[in-house]
Amino acid sequence: MPNITDQLMPYLQQIALEKQRLTERIEAQEHDGRQDEANLDKVRLNIVQVFETLAAADAAQCQGSAPAFAERYQQRFDTLPAPWKQRLARAIAHRDIQTQAVEEAKLETVTRLQAAFLKAKGELK
């Protein structure tokens, strides 16, 4: 019977690719003097790293139970972005473009990660 880490490998590989892609983009943007874009990608990279850390912690907490892990980790896609959605709404209301851009970057990243997880989740048994 495969362990949960083996079953999560497609998702973890997707996270690794996303981290690599963002790191390369940040380096290129900083090299070109596009610091604002680099900063937004740093926010995206941070979100990817948070979800990577949570995947490892949740897998350990669930002691190899793929269904328990899938349920626990799926909740992360609701609980973590909740305050970001609230900040986004306030930023839009106050026309705070900088905060709006940061919160939108976070939420867009979570949406991509969730799609990758849902794809991999079908393989968790």
C-alpha positions as CSV (number, residue, x, y, z in Angstrom):
1,M,0.0,0.0,0.0
2,P,1.6,3.3,-1.0
3,N,2.1,5.9,1.7
4,I,0.5,9.3,1.6
5,T,3.7,11.0,0.5
6,D,3.9,8.9,-2.5
7,Q,0.3,9.6,-3.3
8,L,0.9,13.3,-2.9
9,M,3.9,13.3,-5.2
10,P,2.1,14.8,-8.2
11,Y,0.8,17.7,-6.1
12,L,4.2,18.2,-4.4
13,Q,5.9,18.2,-7.8
14,Q,3.4,20.9,-8.9
15,I,4.3,23.0,-5.9
16,A,8.1,22.5,-6.6
17,L,7.5,23.6,-10.2
18,E,5.6,26.6,-9.1
19,K,8.3,27.6,-6.6
20,Q,10.9,27.3,-9.3
21,R,8.9,29.3,-11.9
22,L,8.3,32.1,-9.4
23,T,11.9,32.2,-8.2
24,E,13.1,32.5,-11.8
25,R,10.6,35.2,-12.5
26,I,11.6,37.1,-9.4
27,E,15.3,37.0,-10.4
28,A,14.5,38.2,-13.9
29,Q,12.2,41.0,-12.7
30,E,14.8,42.2,-10.2
31,H,17.5,42.0,-12.9
32,D,15.3,44.2,-15.1
33,G,14.5,46.7,-12.3
34,R,10.9,45.7,-12.1
35,Q,10.7,45.6,-8.3
36,D,7.0,46.0,-8.0
37,E,6.4,42.9,-10.1
38,A,9.1,41.0,-8.2
39,N,7.4,41.9,-4.9
40,L,4.1,40.5,-6.1
41,D,5.8,37.3,-7.2
42,K,7.5,37.2,-3.8
43,V,4.0,37.3,-2.2
44,R,2.9,34.4,-4.5
45,L,6.0,32.4,-3.6
46,N,5.3,32.9,0.1
47,I,1.8,31.5,-0.4
48,V,3.1,28.5,-2.3
49,Q,5.6,27.9,0.5
50,V,2.9,28.2,3.2
51,F,0.8,25.5,1.4
52,E,3.8,23.3,1.0
53,T,4.5,23.5,4.7
54,L,0.9,22.8,5.6
55,A,0.8,19.8,3.3
56,A,3.7,18.3,5.2
57,A,2.2,19.1,8.6
58,D,-1.2,17.8,7.7
59,A,0.2,14.6,6.2
60,A,2.1,14.0,9.4
61,Q,-0.9,14.9,11.6
62,C,-3.1,12.4,9.7
63,Q,-0.6,9.6,10.2
64,G,-0.8,8.3,6.6
65,S,-4.6,8.4,6.2
66,A,-5.1,9.8,2.7
67,P,-8.9,10.5,3.2
68,A,-8.2,12.3,6.5
69,F,-5.4,14.3,4.9
70,A,-7.5,15.3,1.9
71,E,-10.3,16.5,4.1
72,R,-8.0,18.4,6.5
73,Y,-5.9,20.0,3.7
74,Q,-8.9,20.9,1.6
75,Q,-10.2,23.1,4.5
76,R,-7.0,25.1,4.2
77,F,-8.2,26.5,0.9
78,D,-11.2,28.0,2.7
79,T,-9.8,29.1,6.1
80,L,-6.5,30.7,5.0
81,P,-7.9,32.9,2.3
82,A,-10.9,34.1,4.3
83,P,-9.0,37.2,5.8
84,W,-7.4,37.9,2.5
85,K,-10.9,38.2,0.9
86,Q,-11.9,40.6,3.7
87,R,-8.8,42.7,3.1
88,L,-9.5,42.7,-0.6
89,A,-13.0,43.9,-0.1
90,R,-11.8,46.7,2.2
91,A,-9.0,47.7,-0.2
92,I,-11.5,47.9,-3.1
93,A,-13.9,50.0,-1.0
94,H,-11.1,52.4,0.0
95,R,-9.5,52.3,-3.5
96,D,-6.2,51.0,-2.0
97,I,-4.7,49.7,-5.2
98,Q,-1.5,48.4,-3.6
99,T,-3.3,46.3,-1.0
100,Q,-5.8,45.2,-3.7
101,A,-2.9,43.9,-5.9
102,V,-1.3,42.0,-3.0
103,E,-4.6,40.3,-1.9
104,E,-5.5,39.5,-5.5
105,A,-2.1,37.9,-6.0
106,K,-2.6,35.7,-2.9
107,L,-6.1,34.6,-3.9
108,E,-5.0,33.9,-7.5
109,T,-2.2,31.7,-6.2
110,V,-4.5,29.8,-3.8
111,T,-6.9,29.2,-6.7
112,R,-4.1,27.7,-8.8
113,L,-2.9,25.5,-5.9
114,Q,-6.4,24.3,-5.1
115,A,-6.9,23.3,-8.7
116,A,-3.7,21.3,-8.6
117,F,-4.6,19.7,-5.3
118,L,-8.1,18.8,-6.5
119,K,-6.5,17.1,-9.5
120,A,-4.2,15.1,-7.3
121,K,-6.9,14.5,-4.7
122,G,-8.6,12.2,-7.2
123,E,-5.6,9.9,-6.8
124,L,-5.6,9.8,-3.0
125,K,-7.1,6.5,-1.8
